[in-house]
Amino acid sequence: MIEIIYYNGQTAKDLSVQEFENIYPIKEGFVWIDFFAPSSNEIKKILVDLFHFHHLTIEDLLVFTDHPKLDEYDDYLFGIFHSIVYHENEMRVATWEIDFYLGNKFIITNHLKPIIFLPTLKNKFRNKNEIILKGPEFILQNLLLCMVESYFPVLNYIYKKLDEAENEVFTVTQRDTINDIYKMKRNLSIIKRVLIPQMEIFETIDKLNLKYISEESKFYFNDILGHLEKINSMVDNYIDMAKSTLDAHLSISSYKMNQVMKTLTIITTIVMPLTLIAGIYGMNFEHMPELKMRYAYFVVLGVMLIIAIVLTTIFKKKKWF
């Protein structure tokens, strides 16, 4: 599927592929071409036959690439960026990718999955939003800003889950809290793995004189870098929070286990001499003098009771329970 929006300097309108071919190469204004899960024929007609893009970029276009990148060619920039989405039922973060070509009079975007904010950006373009009409790099800046801002709701949700897990650590709960903590920690690691390379790319945009990124638009790209740095700081804090919660959970679990073992040990210690006495008198030897005593049974029970009381008193004085 291809959507083409052309701005001729006065109005922005949608074009068919045939209409775009008739005005190419573009003499005035600029165009935004958006591919959504394109067919091989659509890619060949636009990207190969018209724009003659490098075959390596087209190969990257057709598959999911888990590492962000920005490559500069003679006539265009090619980039891959990622944003994140949270699958609540699975408690899992997933990344989605957008690829773009940025040139003097065009921006071409490609994505294999629907992107919820793209229709809003396209309508801004059609309605001649003041910033977007400044040029293709400003469309790209708005697009990347929306991608970066999509991190915040996911991070807020992860924080909420970590806060719930932290509260549950100190209460009696039937849920598998430690499993939730591990999932959140893994999600944060996924975000971190995508985030760092993208920060490096925006730092490159700021430092290098890229052909199709104007000095004016650099201020807007720097604003995105500021967002990414804030997100990176949040991720670091949440990773520390997850580690602290996990350590607390393990410490409390270990403490509870020690308490259980301590109680069982005390019970075993008290029962041990009683078991010894019962074992001795359960050997059934014929010549055991105590067996013939009239009140031997009650005497032995009394001795066992006294031993249990004495041991319990000793353990209480030592504050073992």
C-alpha positions, 0 to 999 in steps of 0.5 A: 500500500502506498500513500503519496502526499504532494505539497506544491508550495501552495496546497497539499494533495494526495496523488496516485502512483501514476500522477506522481510519476508524471511530476517526477522529478519534483521541480517545486515543493516536496512529497511524502511517500508512505509505504505500508507493507509494500509489495515487491512491485510497489518497491520496484516501481518507486524505490528502484525505477524512480529513485534508484536507491541503493539495493542494501537499503531496500534489503533493510526495508524488507525485513525487521532490523533490530538495530537503529541506523543512519546512513548518508548517501550522495543524494539522500539519508537512509535511517531505521528507527524503533519505538515500543509497544507494550502487550499487557496480557503478556507483560511484554515489550515489543519494538516496531520499526520505521524506515525512511529516506530523506532527500532534498524534495522528498521523504519516504517512510516504510513500516510493516505494521500500522502506526497509530499517529501517522494519520494525524501527522498526514492530516497536519501535512494536508492542513498545511501545518506551519512547521511541517511545511518547512521541509521534509526534515521537519516531517521526519522530526515530527515523526521521530518525536511521536515515536520517542514520545510513545516510550513514556506511556510504556515506561509509566506502566512499567513503573506502576507494575514495579511499584505494585511488585515492591508493595507486594514484596512486603505483604503476604501475596499469592501472586508470583511476584518474582516472575513479574519483576523478572519480566519488567527487568527484561522489558527494561533491558529491551528498551535500553538496547534500542534506546542507546543506539538511537541516542548515538544517532541523534548525537551524530545529527547534532555534530555532523553537517548532514546534507539534508538536515538544516541548521534550523531543524537541528534544534528540533532534533536536539529536542528529541535527543533531550527526550531520549536522555530523559527516557534513558535516565528513567530506564536506568532508575527503573532498572535499579528499582527492579534490582532493589525490589528483586534483592528485597524479595529474595532477602525476605524469602530467605528470611522467611525460609530461615524462620521456618527452618528455625521453627522446625529445628526447635520442634525437632530438638524438643521431640528428639529426647522424647523419641529417644525415650519412646524408642528405648521403651519400645524395644520389647526386651523381656527383662526391663525392670520399669515395665513391671512398675505399676505407674511406669507408664505415667512416670515416663509420660511425666518425664517426657512432659518435663523435658519438653517444658524445660527445653521450651523454657530454655529456647524462650529465654534465649529468644529463639522463638 
